[in-house]
């Protein structure tokens, strides 16, 4: 049986964007109705309960059956370990703000927006169509196959170039090679916005892998970039979905990806 295509709208690094004030750029309303929205982190500029609520309201305006969101490095209170270790009580920081921020991301406003906030681990979802997929979030120890990896940062040498060099993560590249998902989406490096198809060498083992990252065919007839993932199981589609560009403007296009599941 041939796989069914599910549609994914992928974004990252919206940094407090007011989507109603972004009409001069590609990420504005209306956006295509999709099965799944993926937000790869940096909802805000420096965290804060108000900005988290604002981000949820923005996500609520996107039409998707399922909306999955992770935190980025700018979403300070959502990282409990970071928050506890960098707490500055003189500036009014309080330990309980982490729990309060998570409560916002899982509370009534998130439910109203249709948002599911993911913390690290592997999760499985089934759409109304009956299509199921597994998704891995962030820094958990990934050993088993998943359909989608969603992380905030990029893997090493894949859409990770910036003025200081290639700043992606070696451990993500190693995890990517171990499980070879259909899709790895991320952001963080604004200059890296783009997509690549990663072809894996079947003969290489988990420690000594070989890959080729090549450009993909992109349909740019709309404000969003459309990509249809091939059914080749030895290929991973990598997408850097940072909406904020290197100049600070929200000038990058979101990605509409059709994934064979």
GUSE-842960 format. One line per field, with one value per residue: x, z, y of N, C-alpha, C in turn; residue number from 0; chain; residue in three letters. Coordinates in steps of 0.02 Angstrom, whole numbers. Layout:
N
nu (X, ...);
nw (Z, ...);
nv (Y, ...);
cau (X, ...);
caw (Z, ...);
cav (Y, ...);
cu (X, ...);
cw (Z, ...);
cv (Y, ...);
i (NUM, ...);
ch (A, ...);
aa (ALA, ...);
This chain:
261
nu (42, 29, 97, 2, -13, 20, -9, 101, 129, 268, 357, 469, 558, 480, 477, 392, 315, 187, 67, -26, 33, 126, 108, 182, 271, 310, 257, 109, -68, -193, -153, -113, -233, -194, -144, -56, 27, 190, 293, 453, 513, 576, 468, 457, 545, 621, 560, 432, 271, 165, 211, 211, 75, 33, 96, 28, -100, -74, -39, -161, -232, -199, -249, -259, -267, -192, -75, 88, 212, 374, 496, 616, 785, 766, 650, 641, 589, 532, 628, 672, 790, 885, 822, 822, 960, 1002, 936, 889, 858, 863, 821, 691, 659, 579, 577, 464, 417, 449, 365, 244, 250, 251, 125, 46, 73, 9, -117, -287, -288, -197, -264, -378, -318, -282, -159, -27, 93, 255, 372, 537, 565, 487, 343, 181, 57, -109, -198, -360, -385, -335, -202, -47, 94, 260, 353, 500, 564, 683, 813, 813, 871, 887, 849, 768, 673, 596, 468, 477, 594, 597, 679, 753, 878, 995, 1065, 1241, 1324, 1216, 1113, 1156, 1243, 1323, 1388, 1492, 1527, 1494, 1375, 1297, 1239, 1336, 1287, 1155, 1167, 1221, 1115, 1019, 1072, 1065, 927, 868, 751, 597, 582, 671, 650, 687, 757, 826, 957, 952, 1002, 1011, 894, 800, 795, 846, 882, 933, 1032, 1064, 1197, 1173, 1261, 1341, 1383, 1312, 1404, 1498, 1450, 1390, 1338, 1242, 1197, 1079, 1002, 822, 673, 575, 418, 376, 267, 171, 156, 212, 334, 329, 353, 367, 394, 493, 458, 566, 649, 778, 809, 810, 714, 771, 731, 752, 662, 659, 575, 608, 726, 903, 921, 837, 707, 544, 551, 560, 494, 360, 353, 271, 246, 227, 209, 248, 165);
nw (0, -45, 38, 131, 100, 215, 265, 317, 399, 428, 544, 630, 755, 776, 869, 948, 850, 779, 684, 611, 581, 487, 351, 242, 218, 187, 289, 338, 363, 243, 284, 220, 248, 347, 393, 502, 608, 640, 757, 784, 895, 991, 1014, 1073, 1114, 1232, 1320, 1449, 1523, 1463, 1325, 1293, 1296, 1194, 1085, 1081, 1047, 918, 854, 863, 760, 647, 535, 574, 602, 702, 813, 850, 964, 1016, 1135, 1117, 1129, 1164, 1235, 1382, 1515, 1493, 1492, 1616, 1686, 1640, 1684, 1824, 1849, 1806, 1876, 1926, 2057, 2095, 1985, 1988, 1952, 1980, 2053, 2028, 1907, 1796, 1806, 1798, 1668, 1590, 1626, 1563, 1429, 1422, 1460, 1470, 1366, 1274, 1240, 1182, 1070, 1006, 1027, 1061, 1177, 1174, 1271, 1297, 1219, 1141, 1042, 988, 866, 799, 658, 604, 484, 499, 480, 557, 652, 718, 826, 874, 1004, 1033, 1152, 1200, 1227, 1083, 1006, 937, 783, 715, 633, 618, 665, 774, 819, 904, 866, 727, 643, 633, 501, 415, 345, 435, 431, 474, 506, 597, 562, 535, 641, 691, 781, 833, 899, 860, 724, 731, 792, 694, 591, 650, 658, 541, 496, 409, 403, 464, 556, 602, 673, 731, 677, 590, 466, 398, 338, 238, 134, 121, 42, 116, 75, 122, 144, 118, 154, 254, 430, 596, 662, 570, 459, 298, 197, 82, 56, -31, -135, -139, -239, -247, -235, -267, -294, -211, -58, 37, 46, -45, -28, -81, -5, -56, -76, -45, 67, 109, 118, 198, 229, 265, 351, 380, 465, 505, 532, 559, 482, 445, 457, 554, 519, 489, 371, 304, 218, 269, 277, 179, 186, 111, 170, 153, 238);
nv (-60, 108, 253, 378, 552, 678, 846, 973, 1124, 1218, 1311, 1425, 1520, 1641, 1741, 1830, 1888, 1988, 1933, 2002, 2120, 2095, 2099, 2139, 2042, 1864, 1777, 1787, 1811, 1758, 1586, 1421, 1291, 1152, 983, 971, 1085, 1135, 1208, 1260, 1320, 1465, 1555, 1677, 1831, 1853, 1767, 1769, 1788, 1859, 1873, 1734, 1705, 1789, 1729, 1606, 1650, 1697, 1576, 1515, 1568, 1501, 1377, 1217, 1042, 983, 1052, 1069, 1115, 1169, 1227, 1361, 1428, 1560, 1561, 1580, 1546, 1423, 1328, 1234, 1195, 1289, 1406, 1393, 1392, 1515, 1609, 1771, 1853, 1985, 2052, 2022, 1893, 1736, 1573, 1494, 1534, 1456, 1341, 1408, 1461, 1343, 1299, 1394, 1362, 1242, 1264, 1334, 1434, 1382, 1264, 1319, 1376, 1264, 1205, 1093, 1075, 1015, 927, 859, 701, 556, 556, 502, 526, 523, 565, 628, 569, 445, 426, 399, 461, 470, 576, 659, 756, 873, 851, 720, 551, 477, 329, 239, 218, 362, 457, 595, 717, 850, 989, 1129, 1183, 1160, 1012, 972, 1052, 1059, 1168, 1265, 1370, 1522, 1689, 1655, 1529, 1351, 1303, 1202, 1054, 918, 804, 800, 775, 648, 580, 597, 521, 394, 363, 407, 491, 535, 671, 811, 949, 1118, 1270, 1416, 1455, 1590, 1630, 1513, 1474, 1367, 1218, 1048, 892, 746, 615, 451, 336, 169, 69, 115, 118, 152, 231, 272, 360, 408, 541, 640, 803, 890, 1018, 1044, 1022, 1161, 1235, 1395, 1474, 1525, 1624, 1545, 1414, 1265, 1093, 927, 780, 644, 466, 391, 293, 306, 436, 594, 736, 893, 1039, 1208, 1318, 1450, 1599, 1732, 1834, 1858, 1993, 2035, 2061, 1989, 1901, 1781, 1638, 1528, 1347, 1229, 1065, 910, 752, 582, 460);
cau (0, 69, 83, -41, 21, -6, 18, 131, 154, 325, 384, 512, 587, 433, 503, 343, 286, 116, 57, -67, 76, 179, 79, 231, 316, 274, 221, 51, -131, -211, -106, -149, -258, -150, -156, -14, 72, 249, 332, 516, 541, 583, 403, 464, 612, 656, 512, 382, 205, 127, 231, 189, 4, 28, 115, -26, -154, -53, -45, -231, -260, -179, -298, -226, -299, -146, -23, 140, 258, 427, 529, 682, 829, 741, 590, 683, 557, 511, 685, 676, 859, 916, 791, 846, 1031, 1015, 887, 914, 804, 867, 781, 622, 648, 555, 585, 401, 398, 453, 302, 190, 255, 228, 53, 17, 79, -34, -179, -347, -273, -166, -317, -419, -279, -269, -87, 2, 163, 294, 437, 580, 542, 456, 271, 145, -8, -150, -243, -429, -382, -308, -129, -10, 165, 297, 393, 550, 573, 741, 876, 807, 915, 848, 878, 722, 651, 539, 453, 495, 632, 586, 725, 761, 940, 1008, 1122, 1303, 1337, 1154, 1075, 1179, 1297, 1314, 1454, 1544, 1542, 1441, 1366, 1250, 1257, 1360, 1244, 1094, 1185, 1228, 1047, 987, 1098, 1042, 856, 851, 680, 574, 587, 700, 637, 721, 766, 881, 1005, 908, 1034, 1009, 827, 804, 779, 893, 869, 992, 1034, 1106, 1230, 1147, 1315, 1376, 1354, 1288, 1459, 1537, 1398, 1403, 1276, 1246, 1142, 1070, 942, 760, 628, 530, 366, 374, 214, 134, 199, 246, 372, 298, 398, 338, 446, 490, 445, 630, 662, 848, 817, 780, 705, 791, 700, 763, 600, 662, 537, 647, 786, 965, 917, 790, 639, 512, 548, 567, 431, 347, 360, 216, 278, 185, 251, 217, 164);
caw (0, -47, 96, 122, 112, 264, 253, 375, 395, 474, 559, 688, 767, 764, 914, 968, 791, 770, 615, 577, 562, 445, 285, 189, 214, 170, 343, 357, 347, 262, 272, 198, 297, 346, 444, 561, 614, 682, 775, 810, 951, 992, 1009, 1102, 1111, 1295, 1365, 1480, 1519, 1412, 1259, 1279, 1280, 1127, 1035, 1076, 1008, 848, 829, 860, 697, 593, 530, 572, 646, 757, 817, 896, 979, 1065, 1157, 1091, 1180, 1186, 1276, 1440, 1572, 1476, 1506, 1689, 1709, 1627, 1726, 1893, 1855, 1788, 1911, 1952, 2099, 2098, 1929, 1997, 1930, 2032, 2033, 2005, 1840, 1748, 1810, 1774, 1595, 1564, 1636, 1508, 1366, 1425, 1492, 1430, 1305, 1227, 1215, 1136, 1009, 977, 1032, 1105, 1193, 1183, 1303, 1264, 1217, 1079, 1047, 930, 854, 744, 629, 591, 424, 517, 473, 620, 645, 780, 823, 927, 1023, 1067, 1172, 1230, 1197, 1028, 982, 892, 725, 717, 568, 617, 718, 780, 868, 891, 830, 669, 648, 607, 429, 376, 353, 499, 419, 494, 501, 638, 537, 540, 714, 709, 836, 814, 927, 819, 662, 747, 803, 628, 555, 681, 647, 472, 492, 346, 408, 521, 552, 655, 657, 772, 636, 543, 400, 367, 312, 175, 137, 88, 45, 139, 52, 166, 115, 150, 177, 311, 494, 636, 685, 513, 410, 240, 174, 33, 64, -94, -137, -156, -283, -206, -270, -236, -325, -157, -8, 72, 3, -45, -44, -76, 13, -94, -37, -35, 139, 123, 115, 249, 212, 319, 340, 428, 456, 540, 499, 564, 442, 478, 468, 608, 493, 482, 298, 275, 204, 303, 234, 172, 168, 105, 195, 144, 302);
cav (0, 170, 295, 436, 615, 725, 913, 1005, 1193, 1218, 1378, 1430, 1587, 1696, 1794, 1879, 1918, 2001, 1911, 2051, 2176, 2068, 2089, 2153, 1984, 1803, 1744, 1827, 1778, 1689, 1532, 1362, 1243, 1093, 933, 981, 1142, 1123, 1268, 1232, 1357, 1537, 1589, 1743, 1859, 1838, 1736, 1812, 1759, 1895, 1851, 1666, 1709, 1820, 1678, 1558, 1681, 1696, 1508, 1499, 1594, 1457, 1323, 1151, 993, 970, 1103, 1046, 1171, 1159, 1289, 1378, 1457, 1626, 1551, 1567, 1512, 1355, 1284, 1235, 1191, 1354, 1457, 1386, 1406, 1585, 1650, 1834, 1878, 2058, 2076, 2000, 1823, 1692, 1503, 1463, 1559, 1401, 1303, 1452, 1465, 1279, 1297, 1434, 1326, 1183, 1284, 1348, 1472, 1335, 1220, 1359, 1385, 1198, 1194, 1042, 1092, 955, 927, 810, 632, 534, 559, 476, 558, 496, 615, 605, 528, 380, 427, 408, 475, 479, 637, 664, 825, 901, 821, 654, 501, 448, 266, 204, 255, 408, 487, 666, 749, 922, 1017, 1201, 1194, 1116, 966, 999, 1058, 1058, 1230, 1292, 1418, 1592, 1721, 1623, 1462, 1302, 1300, 1149, 1010, 851, 751, 796, 741, 576, 553, 597, 463, 331, 347, 425, 506, 564, 744, 844, 1021, 1156, 1341, 1442, 1492, 1626, 1633, 1447, 1459, 1330, 1146, 1003, 820, 709, 546, 412, 277, 109, 25, 145, 100, 207, 273, 297, 370, 450, 572, 694, 851, 924, 1060, 1011, 1059, 1202, 1273, 1461, 1513, 1557, 1656, 1491, 1368, 1199, 1037, 860, 732, 582, 406, 357, 286, 322, 509, 636, 806, 939, 1105, 1262, 1355, 1515, 1652, 1793, 1832, 1881, 2065, 2049, 2064, 1924, 1903, 1714, 1603, 1464, 1288, 1182, 1002, 850, 698, 516, 425);
cu (44, 50, 36, -1, -16, 28, 41, 150, 207, 352, 429, 532, 540, 443, 452, 309, 211, 100, 15, -27, 131, 157, 128, 276, 276, 234, 166, -11, -156, -154, -145, -174, -217, -173, -120, 26, 129, 284, 394, 550, 559, 518, 409, 535, 652, 608, 462, 312, 161, 146, 211, 115, -6, 45, 60, -85, -137, -61, -117, -264, -241, -224, -261, -261, -258, -91, 27, 194, 311, 457, 595, 723, 807, 680, 612, 649, 538, 567, 698, 747, 894, 888, 817, 919, 1048, 967, 920, 858, 804, 827, 709, 608, 627, 558, 522, 380, 404, 388, 244, 191, 231, 152, 17, 17, 36, -104, -235, -333, -241, -219, -362, -384, -266, -197, -71, 75, 200, 358, 474, 553, 514, 381, 240, 76, -43, -198, -312, -432, -360, -233, -96, 63, 195, 344, 437, 564, 638, 793, 870, 855, 876, 883, 834, 701, 594, 529, 480, 540, 617, 629, 729, 823, 950, 1062, 1184, 1305, 1274, 1114, 1092, 1233, 1277, 1383, 1509, 1559, 1481, 1432, 1314, 1280, 1277, 1313, 1179, 1109, 1192, 1160, 1010, 1008, 1072, 971, 832, 777, 661, 588, 625, 689, 664, 722, 831, 931, 966, 936, 1027, 942, 831, 786, 831, 866, 934, 985, 1085, 1136, 1207, 1201, 1352, 1343, 1338, 1343, 1498, 1490, 1422, 1337, 1293, 1186, 1137, 1006, 881, 721, 577, 482, 358, 320, 171, 183, 238, 283, 343, 348, 359, 394, 438, 477, 509, 647, 734, 862, 780, 773, 722, 764, 720, 707, 600, 625, 575, 712, 846, 965, 868, 718, 611, 497, 552, 499, 423, 351, 298, 246, 226, 229, 215, 222, 126);
cw (0, 11, 78, 138, 165, 254, 319, 359, 449, 482, 620, 697, 747, 814, 929, 910, 798, 697, 576, 554, 515, 372, 228, 176, 205, 226, 370, 339, 279, 246, 253, 256, 291, 398, 508, 554, 661, 694, 813, 862, 937, 973, 1028, 1093, 1174, 1345, 1393, 1470, 1467, 1342, 1243, 1261, 1210, 1073, 1026, 1036, 934, 818, 822, 795, 637, 593, 521, 620, 709, 755, 871, 903, 1028, 1083, 1121, 1145, 1203, 1232, 1347, 1494, 1557, 1486, 1581, 1715, 1699, 1675, 1798, 1900, 1839, 1824, 1939, 1992, 2105, 2041, 1933, 1973, 1990, 2009, 2002, 1935, 1787, 1747, 1783, 1697, 1562, 1570, 1582, 1444, 1364, 1451, 1445, 1365, 1253, 1198, 1166, 1069, 973, 981, 1081, 1115, 1210, 1223, 1277, 1270, 1148, 1089, 983, 926, 796, 722, 616, 530, 439, 510, 540, 605, 714, 772, 885, 940, 1062, 1088, 1206, 1193, 1145, 1001, 930, 835, 743, 647, 562, 677, 717, 836, 854, 849, 774, 684, 616, 531, 385, 391, 418, 492, 441, 493, 542, 616, 539, 614, 735, 759, 811, 839, 888, 752, 674, 758, 737, 588, 584, 659, 576, 464, 422, 345, 471, 512, 613, 634, 689, 732, 580, 472, 362, 338, 244, 186, 98, 93, 63, 116, 94, 128, 153, 181, 239, 377, 534, 658, 628, 453, 354, 216, 121, 44, 1, -93, -157, -206, -240, -252, -234, -267, -273, -110, 32, 22, 11, -67, -35, -64, -28, -47, -24, 39, 158, 118, 172, 222, 272, 303, 397, 416, 491, 501, 503, 525, 479, 491, 522, 584, 486, 409, 265, 268, 250, 252, 237, 145, 166, 119, 185, 208, 296);
cv (62, 214, 352, 499, 655, 792, 944, 1076, 1200, 1289, 1373, 1503, 1643, 1753, 1849, 1914, 1929, 1988, 1961, 2112, 2155, 2060, 2103, 2093, 1920, 1771, 1790, 1788, 1800, 1641, 1469, 1320, 1178, 1043, 950, 1046, 1122, 1190, 1245, 1276, 1429, 1571, 1662, 1769, 1844, 1804, 1786, 1784, 1793, 1875, 1779, 1666, 1739, 1769, 1627, 1587, 1683, 1627, 1486, 1522, 1551, 1395, 1256, 1105, 983, 1022, 1083, 1100, 1148, 1227, 1298, 1411, 1526, 1620, 1532, 1526, 1440, 1304, 1285, 1235, 1258, 1406, 1453, 1407, 1479, 1633, 1713, 1867, 1954, 2089, 2054, 1930, 1781, 1620, 1473, 1487, 1505, 1362, 1344, 1456, 1400, 1274, 1339, 1395, 1262, 1200, 1299, 1385, 1427, 1288, 1257, 1369, 1319, 1176, 1138, 1059, 1028, 970, 866, 739, 616, 529, 531, 508, 524, 550, 585, 560, 457, 375, 440, 425, 483, 539, 640, 737, 835, 851, 753, 606, 462, 386, 232, 249, 303, 435, 558, 681, 823, 948, 1092, 1215, 1144, 1064, 998, 996, 1053, 1121, 1265, 1345, 1488, 1624, 1689, 1552, 1417, 1285, 1249, 1101, 941, 797, 745, 762, 666, 544, 548, 536, 397, 313, 363, 439, 532, 639, 763, 919, 1056, 1229, 1364, 1483, 1526, 1626, 1567, 1429, 1426, 1258, 1107, 931, 785, 637, 508, 353, 215, 66, 52, 124, 162, 255, 305, 308, 416, 479, 624, 739, 892, 966, 1019, 1054, 1095, 1239, 1340, 1505, 1548, 1591, 1605, 1447, 1297, 1146, 972, 810, 668, 523, 366, 354, 300, 397, 542, 707, 849, 1008, 1152, 1312, 1422, 1569, 1718, 1785, 1860, 1956, 2085, 2055, 1994, 1911, 1834, 1680, 1542, 1408, 1245, 1117, 947, 789, 631, 475, 359);
i (0, 1, 2, 3, 4, 5, 6, 7, 8, 9, 10, 11, 12, 13, 14, 15, 16, 17, 18, 19, 20, 21, 22, 23, 24, 25, 26, 27, 28, 29, 30, 31, 32, 33, 34, 35, 36, 37, 38, 39, 40, 41, 42, 43, 44, 45, 46, 47, 48, 49, 50, 51, 52, 53, 54, 55, 56, 57, 58, 59, 60, 61, 62, 63, 64, 65, 66, 67, 68, 69, 70, 71, 72, 73, 74, 75, 76, 77, 78, 79, 80, 81, 82, 83, 84, 85, 86, 87, 88, 89, 90, 91, 92, 93, 94, 95, 96, 97, 98, 99, 100, 101, 102, 103, 104, 105, 106, 107, 108, 109, 110, 111, 112, 113, 114, 115, 116, 117, 118, 119, 120, 121, 122, 123, 124, 125, 126, 127, 128, 129, 130, 131, 132, 133, 134, 135, 136, 137, 138, 139, 140, 141, 142, 143, 144, 145, 146, 147, 148, 149, 150, 151, 152, 153, 154, 155, 156, 157, 158, 159, 160, 161, 162, 163, 164, 165, 166, 167, 168, 169, 170, 171, 172, 173, 174, 175, 176, 177, 178, 179, 180, 181, 182, 183, 184, 185, 186, 187, 188, 189, 190, 191, 192, 193, 194, 195, 196, 197, 198, 199, 200, 201, 202, 203, 204, 205, 206, 207, 208, 209, 210, 211, 212, 213, 214, 215, 216, 217, 218, 219, 220, 221, 222, 223, 224, 225, 226, 227, 228, 229, 230, 231, 232, 233, 234, 235, 236, 237, 238, 239, 240, 241, 242, 243, 244, 245, 246, 247, 248, 249, 250, 251, 252, 253, 254, 255, 256, 257, 258, 259, 260);
ch (A, A, A, A, A, A, A, A, A, A, A, A, A, A, A, A, A, A, A, A, A, A, A, A, A, A, A, A, A, A, A, A, A, A, A, A, A, A, A, A, A, A, A, A, A, A, A, A, A, A, A, A, A, A, A, A, A, A, A, A, A, A, A, A, A, A, A, A, A, A, A, A, A, A, A, A, A, A, A, A, A, A, A, A, A, A, A, A, A, A, A, A, A, A, A, A, A, A, A, A, A, A, A, A, A, A, A, A, A, A, A, A, A, A, A, A, A, A, A, A, A, A, A, A, A, A, A, A, A, A, A, A, A, A, A, A, A, A, A, A, A, A, A, A, A, A, A, A, A, A, A, A, A, A, A, A, A, A, A, A, A, A, A, A, A, A, A, A, A, A, A, A, A, A, A, A, A, A, A, A, A, A, A, A, A, A, A, A, A, A, A, A, A, A, A, A, A, A, A, A, A, A, A, A, A, A, A, A, A, A, A, A, A, A, A, A, A, A, A, A, A, A, A, A, A, A, A, A, A, A, A, A, A, A, A, A, A, A, A, A, A, A, A, A, A, A, A, A, A, A, A, A, A, A, A, A, A, A, A, A, A);
aa (UNK, UNK, UNK, UNK, UNK, UNK, UNK, UNK, UNK, UNK, UNK, UNK, UNK, UNK, UNK, UNK, UNK, UNK, UNK, UNK, UNK, UNK, UNK, UNK, UNK, UNK, UNK, UNK, UNK, UNK, UNK, UNK, UNK, UNK, UNK, UNK, UNK, UNK, UNK, UNK, UNK, UNK, UNK, UNK, UNK, UNK, UNK, UNK, UNK, UNK, UNK, UNK, UNK, UNK, UNK, UNK, UNK, UNK, UNK, UNK, UNK, UNK, UNK, UNK, UNK, UNK, UNK, UNK, UNK, UNK, UNK, UNK, UNK, UNK, UNK, UNK, UNK, UNK, UNK, UNK, UNK, UNK, UNK, UNK, UNK, UNK, UNK, UNK, UNK, UNK, UNK, UNK, UNK, UNK, UNK, UNK, UNK, UNK, UNK, UNK, UNK, UNK, UNK, UNK, UNK, UNK, UNK, UNK, UNK, UNK, UNK, UNK, UNK, UNK, UNK, UNK, UNK, UNK, UNK, UNK, UNK, UNK, UNK, UNK, UNK, UNK, UNK, UNK, UNK, UNK, UNK, UNK, UNK, UNK, UNK, UNK, UNK, UNK, UNK, UNK, UNK, UNK, UNK, UNK, UNK, UNK, UNK, UNK, UNK, UNK, UNK, UNK, UNK, UNK, UNK, UNK, UNK, UNK, UNK, UNK, UNK, UNK, UNK, UNK, UNK, UNK, UNK, UNK, UNK, UNK, UNK, UNK, UNK, UNK, UNK, UNK, UNK, UNK, UNK, UNK, UNK, UNK, UNK, UNK, UNK, UNK, UNK, UNK, UNK, UNK, UNK, UNK, UNK, UNK, UNK, UNK, UNK, UNK, UNK, UNK, UNK, UNK, UNK, UNK, UNK, UNK, UNK, UNK, UNK, UNK, UNK, UNK, UNK, UNK, UNK, UNK, UNK, UNK, UNK, UNK, UNK, UNK, UNK, UNK, UNK, UNK, UNK, UNK, UNK, UNK, UNK, UNK, UNK, UNK, UNK, UNK, UNK, UNK, UNK, UNK, UNK, UNK, UNK, UNK, UNK, UNK, UNK, UNK, UNK, UNK, UNK, UNK, UNK, UNK, UNK, UNK, UNK, UNK, UNK, UNK, UNK);
